[in-house]
Amino acid sequence: MSLKSITTFLHDPAAEQSALEYAIQAARKWDAHLHVVIAGVNRIDPNFYYAGAHAIAIQTNFDEASSDAVKLEALVRDRLHAEDINWDVETLSLMASGIEMFLGYHMRFFDMAILPLPYAEGRSHVDVSAFEACIFGASLPVIAVPNGFSGSAPDKR
């Protein structure tokens, strides 16, 4: 089996990026294209606002999610700019409740996902949602990379 397209999902500009580093190594060693999906996540729960306040809360949270996505995109593009691999970055904003459905459909077009270890300390429900969407929704093989992992990808796929 030839793995020609690798994807990873990032959503937190403050999070440690071991999965991205591993994905870069894997793309280089396996001569694969790296597709980075960056999402600003709108975590609003509209059930806890007074009637009429939903529009303000949704817009405020959407603005924050978009800002996070733009910050993270700049960091990722700076990191990938000097790399000798084929890569692209896709940036979007998602509602927290829609992550599983979107990624389940979207990630099925790739050969493998490399994601942060979802059930580790300090990880959010967004990481768990992304991991489970790739495995159960997209039926995609996933490499889960723990925080601080500094090992290298295997030479063979």
C-alpha positions as a printed NumPy array, in Angstrom:
array([[  0.   ,   0.   ,   0.   ],
       [  1.318,   3.395,  -0.939],
       [  0.555,   6.341,   1.319],
       [  0.624,   9.38 ,  -0.939],
       [ -1.47 ,  11.779,   1.121],
       [ -1.151,  12.465,   4.837],
       [ -3.365,  14.819,   6.767],
       [ -3.272,  16.328,  10.221],
       [ -5.788,  18.425,  12.15 ],
       [ -4.79 ,  21.361,  14.362],
       [ -7.026,  23.727,  16.294],
       [ -5.142,  25.314,  19.189],
       [ -2.383,  27.862,  18.532],
       [ -1.095,  27.415,  22.1  ],
       [ -0.887,  23.612,  21.929],
       [  2.33 ,  21.672,  21.54 ],
       [  2.768,  20.546,  17.915],
       [  4.462,  17.116,  18.054],
       [  1.907,  15.692,  15.61 ],
       [  2.763,  18.329,  13.014],
       [  6.483,  17.621,  13.355],
       [  5.882,  13.88 ,  13.004],
       [  3.65 ,  14.474,   9.966],
       [  6.377,  16.558,   8.31 ],
       [  8.913,  13.757,   8.876],
       [  6.504,  11.131,   7.562],
       [  5.686,  13.162,   4.441],
       [  9.385,  13.581,   3.712],
       [ 10.345,   9.928,   4.301],
       [  7.33 ,   8.481,   2.484],
       [  7.344,  11.049,  -0.359],
       [  3.765,  11.966,   0.496],
       [  1.752,  15.162,   0.263],
       [  0.962,  16.757,   3.649],
       [ -2.434,  18.396,   4.004],
       [ -2.883,  20.407,   7.213],
       [ -6.45 ,  21.163,   8.286],
       [ -6.599,  24.105,  10.686],
       [ -9.848,  24.875,  12.433],
       [-10.948,  27.684,  14.635],
       [-13.503,  26.017,  16.879],
       [-16.591,  27.916,  17.959],
       [-17.408,  26.368,  21.336],
       [-20.701,  28.167,  21.918],
       [-23.576,  26.305,  23.502],
       [-26.623,  28.336,  22.469],
       [-28.861,  26.747,  25.092],
       [-27.44 ,  28.889,  27.889],
       [-28.281,  32.392,  26.677],
       [-31.293,  34.629,  27.104],
       [-33.639,  34.843,  24.159],
       [-32.259,  37.262,  21.616],
       [-28.688,  37.063,  22.875],
       [-27.801,  34.089,  20.67 ],
       [-26.791,  36.2  ,  17.686],
       [-24.307,  38.235,  19.73 ],
       [-22.822,  35.181,  21.435],
       [-22.53 ,  33.224,  18.203],
       [-20.849,  36.127,  16.382],
       [-18.431,  36.838,  19.243],
       [-17.408,  33.193,  19.479],
       [-17.125,  32.919,  15.694],
       [-14.79 ,  35.945,  15.673],
       [-12.616,  34.348,  18.37 ],
       [-12.535,  31.024,  16.517],
       [-11.566,  32.738,  13.261],
       [ -8.831,  34.682,  15.029],
       [ -7.414,  31.468,  16.529],
       [ -7.452,  29.805,  13.105],
       [ -5.619,  32.714,  11.466],
       [ -2.952,  32.717,  14.219],
       [ -2.423,  28.985,  13.901],
       [ -2.331,  29.164,  10.104],
       [  0.464,  31.77 ,  10.272],
       [  2.457,  29.544,  12.647],
       [  2.001,  26.473,  10.442],
       [  2.846,  28.289,   7.222],
       [  5.998,  29.716,   8.844],
       [  6.974,  26.213,   9.957],
       [  6.298,  24.601,   6.572],
       [  7.701,  27.388,   4.389],
       [ 11.274,  26.068,   4.339],
       [ 10.333,  22.376,   4.101],
       [ 11.18 ,  20.339,   1.026],
       [  7.866,  18.464,   0.954],
       [  4.609,  18.982,  -0.903],
       [  2.144,  20.579,   1.48 ],
       [ -0.954,  22.714,   1.698],
       [ -2.938,  24.309,   4.486],
       [ -6.72 ,  24.522,   4.71 ],
       [ -8.146,  26.926,   7.272],
       [-11.755,  27.054,   8.399],
       [-14.04 ,  27.701,  11.338],
       [-16.271,  24.998,  12.773],
       [-18.899,  24.715,  15.447],
       [-17.715,  22.295,  18.137],
       [-20.824,  20.198,  17.608],
       [-20.039,  19.758,  13.888],
       [-16.441,  18.562,  14.055],
       [-17.183,  14.841,  13.856],
       [-19.489,  15.137,  10.864],
       [-17.235,  17.501,   8.905],
       [-14.018,  15.576,   9.531],
       [-15.695,  12.215,   9.009],
       [-16.592,  13.241,   5.465],
       [-13.546,  15.399,   4.74 ],
       [-10.728,  13.149,   5.939],
       [-11.825,  10.115,   3.922],
       [ -9.998,  11.514,   0.886],
       [ -6.572,  10.99 ,   2.497],
       [ -4.509,   7.854,   3.006],
       [ -3.568,   8.445,   6.655],
       [ -4.036,  10.936,   9.482],
       [ -1.392,  11.914,  12.017],
       [ -3.034,  13.474,  15.055],
       [ -2.197,  14.43 ,  18.634],
       [ -2.825,  11.66 ,  21.17 ],
       [ -6.449,  12.472,  22.038],
       [ -6.873,  10.972,  25.488],
       [ -3.744,  12.516,  27.038],
       [ -3.747,  15.024,  29.843],
       [ -4.312,  18.557,  28.622],
       [ -6.112,  17.534,  25.434],
       [ -9.583,  18.851,  24.741],
       [-12.779,  17.236,  23.507],
       [-11.904,  18.666,  20.076],
       [ -8.878,  16.337,  19.87 ],
       [-11.045,  13.374,  20.833],
       [-13.682,  14.366,  18.27 ],
       [-11.071,  14.663,  15.504],
       [ -9.495,  11.319,  16.381],
       [-12.813,   9.472,  16.485],
       [-14.054,  11.168,  13.299],
       [-10.983,   9.935,  11.423],
       [-11.211,   6.388,  12.753],
       [-14.961,   5.822,  12.82 ],
       [-16.296,   8.384,  10.35 ],
       [-13.615,   8.323,   7.662],
       [-12.313,   4.77 ,   8.3  ],
       [ -8.844,   6.24 ,   8.124],
       [ -5.714,   4.778,   9.723],
       [ -4.416,   7.177,  12.382],
       [ -1.035,   7.603,  14.035],
       [ -1.565,   9.251,  17.442],
       [  1.473,  11.259,  18.558],
       [  1.927,  12.035,  22.271],
       [  2.945,  15.502,  23.449],
       [  6.682,  15.939,  23.469],
       [  7.343,  12.951,  21.214],
       [ 10.646,  13.433,  19.477],
       [ 11.016,  10.108,  17.679],
       [ 11.076,   9.847,  13.942],
       [  8.714,   8.291,  11.447],
       [  9.739,   4.872,  10.116],
       [ 11.603,   4.824,   6.834],
       [  9.094,   2.447,   5.275],
       [  5.368,   2.915,   5.109]])
